[in-house]
Amino acid sequence: MAQRNTWQRERVREALADATGFVSAQSLHATLRDENTGIGLATVYRTLAGLAAQGDADSLQSPEGEALYRACTSTGHHHHLICRSCGLTVEIEATDVEQWARSTAEKHGFRDAEHIVDIFGLCANCASARDERDAD
């Protein structure tokens, strides 16, 4: 069922678009709470889930298991490289992953298989800063 387009949902959409990188529902709610919008956490969760289902937001699970969201900047299936430190996110194509997923599913008799692949690491800037700290 499609979500009604209320001012609260539109404000959540705007806040997500303004966010840098992936954010949790709690983090987005804190931003909205600080702006005295009166938007509840349940509305933030429902709106983010709806945006992700419609393809208007990317959703992934952090290494800690938390659902994270960001406004989607590309259409269609894609993957991400995500910095664990600063949250920098790069959308990537992964032809090898697509071929592996398809052939693995077929090998085991699966059809209409779907997959999610996100790679977490340190971006060049964060890795360099960590190297400098470790050298001191």
C-alpha positions as CSV (number, residue, x, y, z in Angstrom):
1,M,0.0,0.0,0.0
2,A,1.4,3.4,-0.9
3,Q,2.0,6.0,1.8
4,R,0.0,9.2,1.8
5,N,2.2,12.2,1.0
6,T,1.9,14.2,4.2
7,W,4.0,17.1,5.3
8,Q,5.7,14.9,7.9
9,R,6.7,12.3,5.3
10,E,7.9,15.1,3.0
11,R,10.0,16.6,5.8
12,V,11.6,13.2,6.5
13,R,12.4,12.9,2.8
14,E,14.0,16.3,2.8
15,A,16.0,15.5,5.9
16,L,17.3,12.3,4.3
17,A,18.3,14.2,1.2
18,D,20.2,16.7,3.4
19,A,22.0,14.0,5.3
20,T,25.6,13.1,4.5
21,G,26.0,9.4,3.7
22,F,23.9,6.7,5.3
23,V,22.0,7.6,8.5
24,S,19.9,5.6,11.0
25,A,16.3,6.3,11.6
26,Q,17.2,7.4,15.2
27,S,19.8,9.8,13.9
28,L,17.3,11.3,11.4
29,H,14.7,11.5,14.1
30,A,17.1,13.4,16.4
31,T,17.7,15.9,13.7
32,L,14.0,16.4,13.2
33,R,13.4,16.6,16.9
34,D,16.1,19.3,17.3
35,E,14.1,21.3,14.6
36,N,11.0,20.9,16.8
37,T,9.0,19.3,14.0
38,G,7.0,17.1,16.3
39,I,7.6,14.1,13.9
40,G,7.6,10.8,15.8
41,L,10.1,8.1,15.5
42,A,7.5,5.6,14.2
43,T,6.7,8.0,11.3
44,V,10.4,8.3,10.5
45,Y,10.7,4.5,10.5
46,R,7.6,4.0,8.3
47,T,8.7,6.8,5.9
48,L,12.2,5.4,5.5
49,A,10.9,1.9,4.9
50,G,8.5,3.2,2.3
51,L,11.1,5.3,0.5
52,A,13.4,2.2,0.4
53,A,10.6,0.0,-1.0
54,Q,9.8,2.6,-3.7
55,G,13.5,2.8,-4.7
56,D,13.7,6.5,-3.5
57,A,16.2,5.5,-0.7
58,D,19.1,3.1,-0.4
59,S,18.9,0.9,2.6
60,L,21.6,-1.3,4.1
61,Q,22.6,-3.0,7.3
62,S,25.6,-1.7,9.1
63,P,28.3,-4.1,10.4
64,E,26.6,-3.7,13.8
65,G,23.2,-4.8,12.3
66,E,21.5,-1.4,12.3
67,A,19.4,-0.3,9.3
68,L,20.8,2.7,7.6
69,Y,19.3,4.8,4.8
70,R,20.3,7.5,2.4
71,A,18.5,9.3,-0.5
72,C,19.1,7.2,-3.6
73,T,21.2,8.9,-6.2
74,S,20.9,6.3,-8.9
75,T,18.3,4.0,-10.3
76,G,18.4,0.3,-10.6
77,H,20.4,-2.3,-8.8
78,H,23.8,-1.2,-7.4
79,H,26.3,-1.7,-4.6
80,H,28.2,0.6,-2.3
81,L,31.6,1.1,-0.8
82,I,31.1,2.7,2.6
83,C,33.8,4.2,4.9
84,R,33.3,2.9,8.4
85,S,34.8,6.1,9.9
86,C,33.3,9.1,8.0
87,G,30.4,7.4,6.1
88,L,31.6,8.4,2.6
89,T,29.7,6.3,0.2
90,V,30.5,5.5,-3.4
91,E,28.0,3.7,-5.6
92,I,29.7,1.0,-7.7
93,E,28.9,-1.5,-10.4
94,A,29.9,-5.0,-9.6
95,T,29.6,-7.1,-12.8
96,D,31.7,-9.9,-11.3
97,V,29.4,-10.0,-8.2
98,E,26.3,-10.1,-10.5
99,Q,27.7,-13.0,-12.5
100,W,28.7,-14.9,-9.3
101,A,25.3,-14.4,-7.7
102,R,23.4,-15.6,-10.8
103,S,25.6,-18.6,-11.4
104,T,25.6,-19.6,-7.7
105,A,21.8,-19.4,-7.6
106,E,21.5,-21.4,-10.8
107,K,24.0,-24.1,-9.6
108,H,21.7,-24.7,-6.6
109,G,18.5,-24.7,-8.6
110,F,17.3,-21.2,-7.5
111,R,15.6,-18.8,-9.8
112,D,14.7,-15.1,-9.3
113,A,17.5,-14.7,-6.8
114,E,18.3,-11.4,-5.3
115,H,21.3,-10.2,-3.4
116,I,22.7,-7.3,-1.4
117,V,26.4,-6.5,-1.4
118,D,27.9,-3.6,0.4
119,I,31.6,-3.2,1.2
120,F,32.7,-1.5,4.3
121,G,36.3,-0.2,4.8
122,L,38.2,3.0,5.3
123,C,38.3,5.7,2.6
124,A,41.7,7.0,1.6
125,N,41.4,10.1,3.8
126,C,40.4,8.2,7.0
127,A,43.1,5.5,6.3
128,S,45.7,8.2,6.0
129,A,44.6,10.0,9.2
130,R,44.7,6.6,11.0
131,D,48.2,5.9,9.7
132,E,49.3,9.3,10.9
133,R,47.8,8.7,14.4
134,D,49.4,5.3,14.6
135,A,52.8,6.7,13.6
136,D,52.7,9.2,16.5
